[in-house]
Amino acid sequence: MPQFDFPFPRRYNTLRLLGYDYNSVWRLCAISLVTDLRRPLFADMKLSKSVLASLLSAENLKHMRLRAFSLMPNHLHLLAVFDSQKRTCRR
């Protein structure tokens, strides 16, 4: 927990978290993906299993640390940490 002097510093309507290290190599990201027209595509068990298999594949997990995810019938929520120094370019 960050230490603050009293009185508390003003935030001036910023969206940044107080005490969070934004210069860190590892950055936490919250990602939401929604299907087109919010159709329940992930209600199909075959499709949802293939999405989860691809998300949890070793190829993807070597570039990110998956903290949490939630797969709903029409959207996907991810909470992941990406290594910003391991940027690869696929051609």
mmCIF file of the C-alpha atoms, coordinates in Angstrom:
data_MODEL
# 
_entry.id   MODEL 
# 
loop_
_atom_site.group_PDB 
_atom_site.id 
_atom_site.type_symbol 
_atom_site.label_atom_id 
_atom_site.label_alt_id 
_atom_site.label_comp_id 
_atom_site.label_asym_id 
_atom_site.label_entity_id 
_atom_site.label_seq_id 
_atom_site.pdbx_PDB_ins_code 
_atom_site.Cartn_x 
_atom_site.Cartn_y 
_atom_site.Cartn_z 
_atom_site.occupancy 
_atom_site.B_iso_or_equiv 
_atom_site.pdbx_formal_charge 
_atom_site.auth_seq_id 
_atom_site.auth_comp_id 
_atom_site.auth_asym_id 
_atom_site.auth_atom_id 
_atom_site.pdbx_PDB_model_num 
ATOM 1  C CA . MET A 1 1  ? 0.000   0.000   0.000   1.00 0.00 ? 1  MET A CA 1 
ATOM 2  C CA . PRO A 1 2  ? 1.467   3.392   -0.943  1.00 0.00 ? 2  PRO A CA 1 
ATOM 3  C CA . GLN A 1 3  ? 2.203   5.860   1.819   1.00 0.00 ? 3  GLN A CA 1 
ATOM 4  C CA . PHE A 1 4  ? 0.566   9.276   1.485   1.00 0.00 ? 4  PHE A CA 1 
ATOM 5  C CA . ASP A 1 5  ? 1.218   12.490  3.326   1.00 0.00 ? 5  ASP A CA 1 
ATOM 6  C CA . PHE A 1 6  ? -1.714  14.168  5.000   1.00 0.00 ? 6  PHE A CA 1 
ATOM 7  C CA . PRO A 1 7  ? -3.615  15.909  3.453   1.00 0.00 ? 7  PRO A CA 1 
ATOM 8  C CA . PHE A 1 8  ? -3.972  13.405  0.617   1.00 0.00 ? 8  PHE A CA 1 
ATOM 9  C CA . PRO A 1 9  ? -2.599  14.530  -2.756  1.00 0.00 ? 9  PRO A CA 1 
ATOM 10 C CA . ARG A 1 10 ? -5.110  15.734  -5.286  1.00 0.00 ? 10 ARG A CA 1 
ATOM 11 C CA . ARG A 1 11 ? -5.625  13.512  -8.292  1.00 0.00 ? 11 ARG A CA 1 
ATOM 12 C CA . TYR A 1 12 ? -6.794  16.240  -10.699 1.00 0.00 ? 12 TYR A CA 1 
ATOM 13 C CA . ASN A 1 13 ? -9.225  13.873  -12.445 1.00 0.00 ? 13 ASN A CA 1 
ATOM 14 C CA . THR A 1 14 ? -6.590  11.413  -13.606 1.00 0.00 ? 14 THR A CA 1 
ATOM 15 C CA . LEU A 1 15 ? -7.320  7.788   -14.452 1.00 0.00 ? 15 LEU A CA 1 
ATOM 16 C CA . ARG A 1 16 ? -3.947  6.593   -13.140 1.00 0.00 ? 16 ARG A CA 1 
ATOM 17 C CA . LEU A 1 17 ? -3.748  4.574   -9.941  1.00 0.00 ? 17 LEU A CA 1 
ATOM 18 C CA . LEU A 1 18 ? -1.898  6.207   -7.088  1.00 0.00 ? 18 LEU A CA 1 
ATOM 19 C CA . GLY A 1 19 ? 1.223   4.259   -6.188  1.00 0.00 ? 19 GLY A CA 1 
ATOM 20 C CA . TYR A 1 20 ? 1.204   2.034   -9.322  1.00 0.00 ? 20 TYR A CA 1 
ATOM 21 C CA . ASP A 1 21 ? 4.543   1.672   -11.118 1.00 0.00 ? 21 ASP A CA 1 
ATOM 22 C CA . TYR A 1 22 ? 3.693   2.519   -14.739 1.00 0.00 ? 22 TYR A CA 1 
ATOM 23 C CA . ASN A 1 23 ? 7.365   2.193   -15.742 1.00 0.00 ? 23 ASN A CA 1 
ATOM 24 C CA . SER A 1 24 ? 7.448   -1.489  -14.822 1.00 0.00 ? 24 SER A CA 1 
ATOM 25 C CA . VAL A 1 25 ? 8.453   -4.060  -17.451 1.00 0.00 ? 25 VAL A CA 1 
ATOM 26 C CA . TRP A 1 26 ? 5.394   -6.154  -16.617 1.00 0.00 ? 26 TRP A CA 1 
ATOM 27 C CA . ARG A 1 27 ? 2.098   -4.333  -17.171 1.00 0.00 ? 27 ARG A CA 1 
ATOM 28 C CA . LEU A 1 28 ? -1.318  -5.541  -16.046 1.00 0.00 ? 28 LEU A CA 1 
ATOM 29 C CA . CYS A 1 29 ? -4.023  -5.285  -18.715 1.00 0.00 ? 29 CYS A CA 1 
ATOM 30 C CA . ALA A 1 30 ? -7.774  -5.747  -18.513 1.00 0.00 ? 30 ALA A CA 1 
ATOM 31 C CA . ILE A 1 31 ? -9.146  -6.828  -21.897 1.00 0.00 ? 31 ILE A CA 1 
ATOM 32 C CA . SER A 1 32 ? -12.762 -7.382  -22.918 1.00 0.00 ? 32 SER A CA 1 
ATOM 33 C CA . LEU A 1 33 ? -13.728 -8.944  -26.240 1.00 0.00 ? 33 LEU A CA 1 
ATOM 34 C CA . VAL A 1 34 ? -17.345 -8.818  -27.403 1.00 0.00 ? 34 VAL A CA 1 
ATOM 35 C CA . THR A 1 35 ? -18.830 -10.811 -30.279 1.00 0.00 ? 35 THR A CA 1 
ATOM 36 C CA . ASP A 1 36 ? -20.387 -9.066  -33.265 1.00 0.00 ? 36 ASP A CA 1 
ATOM 37 C CA . LEU A 1 37 ? -23.924 -7.901  -32.468 1.00 0.00 ? 37 LEU A CA 1 
ATOM 38 C CA . ARG A 1 38 ? -23.478 -9.610  -29.070 1.00 0.00 ? 38 ARG A CA 1 
ATOM 39 C CA . ARG A 1 39 ? -24.435 -12.964 -30.546 1.00 0.00 ? 39 ARG A CA 1 
ATOM 40 C CA . PRO A 1 40 ? -23.908 -15.874 -28.096 1.00 0.00 ? 40 PRO A CA 1 
ATOM 41 C CA . LEU A 1 41 ? -21.177 -17.555 -30.150 1.00 0.00 ? 41 LEU A CA 1 
ATOM 42 C CA . PHE A 1 42 ? -19.367 -18.981 -27.120 1.00 0.00 ? 42 PHE A CA 1 
ATOM 43 C CA . ALA A 1 43 ? -22.506 -20.893 -26.118 1.00 0.00 ? 43 ALA A CA 1 
ATOM 44 C CA . ASP A 1 44 ? -21.319 -23.438 -28.686 1.00 0.00 ? 44 ASP A CA 1 
ATOM 45 C CA . MET A 1 45 ? -19.196 -25.852 -26.638 1.00 0.00 ? 45 MET A CA 1 
ATOM 46 C CA . LYS A 1 46 ? -16.833 -26.737 -29.508 1.00 0.00 ? 46 LYS A CA 1 
ATOM 47 C CA . LEU A 1 47 ? -16.049 -23.094 -30.226 1.00 0.00 ? 47 LEU A CA 1 
ATOM 48 C CA . SER A 1 48 ? -15.599 -22.181 -26.572 1.00 0.00 ? 48 SER A CA 1 
ATOM 49 C CA . LYS A 1 49 ? -13.223 -25.125 -26.019 1.00 0.00 ? 49 LYS A CA 1 
ATOM 50 C CA . SER A 1 50 ? -11.136 -24.130 -29.040 1.00 0.00 ? 50 SER A CA 1 
ATOM 51 C CA . VAL A 1 51 ? -10.979 -20.496 -27.834 1.00 0.00 ? 51 VAL A CA 1 
ATOM 52 C CA . LEU A 1 52 ? -9.830  -21.623 -24.386 1.00 0.00 ? 52 LEU A CA 1 
ATOM 53 C CA . ALA A 1 53 ? -7.296  -24.066 -25.877 1.00 0.00 ? 53 ALA A CA 1 
ATOM 54 C CA . SER A 1 54 ? -5.829  -21.305 -27.999 1.00 0.00 ? 54 SER A CA 1 
ATOM 55 C CA . LEU A 1 55 ? -5.815  -18.846 -25.069 1.00 0.00 ? 55 LEU A CA 1 
ATOM 56 C CA . LEU A 1 56 ? -4.089  -21.323 -22.758 1.00 0.00 ? 56 LEU A CA 1 
ATOM 57 C CA . SER A 1 57 ? -1.610  -22.614 -25.342 1.00 0.00 ? 57 SER A CA 1 
ATOM 58 C CA . ALA A 1 58 ? 2.084   -22.662 -24.522 1.00 0.00 ? 58 ALA A CA 1 
ATOM 59 C CA . GLU A 1 59 ? 2.755   -20.253 -27.420 1.00 0.00 ? 59 GLU A CA 1 
ATOM 60 C CA . ASN A 1 60 ? 0.546   -17.578 -25.861 1.00 0.00 ? 60 ASN A CA 1 
ATOM 61 C CA . LEU A 1 61 ? 1.556   -18.191 -22.261 1.00 0.00 ? 61 LEU A CA 1 
ATOM 62 C CA . LYS A 1 62 ? 5.253   -17.585 -22.944 1.00 0.00 ? 62 LYS A CA 1 
ATOM 63 C CA . HIS A 1 63 ? 4.409   -13.948 -23.822 1.00 0.00 ? 63 HIS A CA 1 
ATOM 64 C CA . MET A 1 64 ? 1.905   -13.274 -21.058 1.00 0.00 ? 64 MET A CA 1 
ATOM 65 C CA . ARG A 1 65 ? 0.910   -14.247 -17.548 1.00 0.00 ? 65 ARG A CA 1 
ATOM 66 C CA . LEU A 1 66 ? -2.797  -14.912 -17.477 1.00 0.00 ? 66 LEU A CA 1 
ATOM 67 C CA . ARG A 1 67 ? -4.139  -13.837 -14.072 1.00 0.00 ? 67 ARG A CA 1 
ATOM 68 C CA . ALA A 1 68 ? -7.857  -14.422 -14.605 1.00 0.00 ? 68 ALA A CA 1 
ATOM 69 C CA . PHE A 1 69 ? -10.353 -14.927 -17.393 1.00 0.00 ? 69 PHE A CA 1 
ATOM 70 C CA . SER A 1 70 ? -14.092 -15.312 -17.786 1.00 0.00 ? 70 SER A CA 1 
ATOM 71 C CA . LEU A 1 71 ? -15.681 -16.691 -20.923 1.00 0.00 ? 71 LEU A CA 1 
ATOM 72 C CA . MET A 1 72 ? -19.339 -15.726 -21.257 1.00 0.00 ? 72 MET A CA 1 
ATOM 73 C CA . PRO A 1 73 ? -21.703 -16.668 -24.117 1.00 0.00 ? 73 PRO A CA 1 
ATOM 74 C CA . ASN A 1 74 ? -21.163 -13.352 -25.910 1.00 0.00 ? 74 ASN A CA 1 
ATOM 75 C CA . HIS A 1 75 ? -17.917 -11.931 -24.488 1.00 0.00 ? 75 HIS A CA 1 
ATOM 76 C CA . LEU A 1 76 ? -14.557 -12.721 -22.934 1.00 0.00 ? 76 LEU A CA 1 
ATOM 77 C CA . HIS A 1 77 ? -12.798 -10.917 -20.068 1.00 0.00 ? 77 HIS A CA 1 
ATOM 78 C CA . LEU A 1 78 ? -9.044  -11.264 -19.532 1.00 0.00 ? 78 LEU A CA 1 
ATOM 79 C CA . LEU A 1 79 ? -6.756  -10.001 -16.830 1.00 0.00 ? 79 LEU A CA 1 
ATOM 80 C CA . ALA A 1 80 ? -3.226  -10.566 -18.063 1.00 0.00 ? 80 ALA A CA 1 
ATOM 81 C CA . VAL A 1 81 ? 0.316   -9.303  -17.618 1.00 0.00 ? 81 VAL A CA 1 
ATOM 82 C CA . PHE A 1 82 ? 2.357   -8.818  -20.776 1.00 0.00 ? 82 PHE A CA 1 
ATOM 83 C CA . ASP A 1 83 ? 6.123   -8.540  -20.994 1.00 0.00 ? 83 ASP A CA 1 
ATOM 84 C CA . SER A 1 84 ? 6.697   -5.298  -22.898 1.00 0.00 ? 84 SER A CA 1 
ATOM 85 C CA . GLN A 1 85 ? 10.343  -6.113  -23.690 1.00 0.00 ? 85 GLN A CA 1 
ATOM 86 C CA . LYS A 1 86 ? 9.587   -9.373  -25.526 1.00 0.00 ? 86 LYS A CA 1 
ATOM 87 C CA . ARG A 1 87 ? 7.956   -7.845  -28.571 1.00 0.00 ? 87 ARG A CA 1 
ATOM 88 C CA . THR A 1 88 ? 8.086   -10.187 -31.516 1.00 0.00 ? 88 THR A CA 1 
ATOM 89 C CA . CYS A 1 89 ? 7.126   -9.474  -35.064 1.00 0.00 ? 89 CYS A CA 1 
ATOM 90 C CA . ARG A 1 90 ? 5.594   -12.340 -37.026 1.00 0.00 ? 90 ARG A CA 1 
ATOM 91 C CA . ARG A 1 91 ? 5.901   -12.287 -40.777 1.00 0.00 ? 91 ARG A CA 1 
# 
